[in-house]
Amino acid sequence: MREPLSEEEITAALAGLHAWTREGDTIVRTVTHADFGAALAWVVRVGCIAEKVDHHPDIDVRYNQVTLRLWTHTTGGITTADIDLAKQIDKTV
């Protein structure tokens, strides 16, 4: 089982991520796309990455905006798995 990151580790990790913010025990990013089709295509790309690393975000699609929430469900907090997945997602934007 992964251990939750400390407050200091989370703050440092967020400083190295693009457009991710903290909301409680999650990190969150919203990405705006040209239209609904582009948003869905991006969700599929994110889903493939998540499936490959066996770590899955909560995904909310609102027309052309996609909001991702990352947290490690088994620990109830933010772990290195969330930070690593966020970095991989950032490469797709």
N, C-alpha and C positions, 0 to 999 in steps of 0.2 A: 504494500500500500504506500502511496506517495504521502509525504508529510506536507501540511500547509506551509506556505512561506510566511516569514515574519513580516511585520508591518514595514520594516526597513527594506527587506528584500522586494516586497511588492512595489514600494515607491521607486526603488532603483530600476526595477524591471519596466515599469510603466514609462519611465523617462526614456527608455530605449525603444519604445514602440510608437508607431505613428497613429495618432487619433484614437487610441484606446483610453478609456477612462475607467475609474473604479466606481462601482455601485454596490456598496455593501461587500458581500463575499463573492462578487463577480467582477470580471472586466468586460467592458462593453464597447462596441464600435458600430456605428451606423454608416453605411456606404450608399450613396445615391448613384443610380445608373440612368441611362438615357430613357429607358422605358421598362415596362413589365417584363418583356422577353429577355432583355439584357440582365435584369435583376435575377430572373430565374436561372439563366445560363450561369451566372456567377455562383448562385447557390449550389448548383450541381458541381462546379469546380471545387467549392469549399467542402461539399459533402464527400467528394472523392478523396480529398486530402484527409479529412477527419476519419473516414473509414480506414484508410491506409494506416493511420497511427492509432486507431482504435480509441479515439477521444473525440467526443461529439458535442458541438455547441448547441445551445438553444437558438433557434432561428425564427425571426419574425419578418415576414415579407408584407410590405404595405405599398402596393403599386410598384414604384421604382426605387423604393428605399428598403434596404435589408439591414436589420439590426441583429448582431450576433452577441450572445452572452456566453462567456466561458467561465467555468468553475468545475472543480473536480467533485462530482457528486458523492463519491465514496468517502471523501474527507470533509465535505461541506465547506470547502474554502478554495483558495487560489493556490495552485501548485506549479512546479516547473512545467508540467504537461500543458497547462493553460498558456503560459508564456511562450513555450515552444510552438504551440499551434497558432497563436496570434502572429508570431513572426512568419510562419509559413503562409498564413492567410494574407498578410501584408504584401507578400510578393505577387499576389494575384490581382491586386487592385490597380 
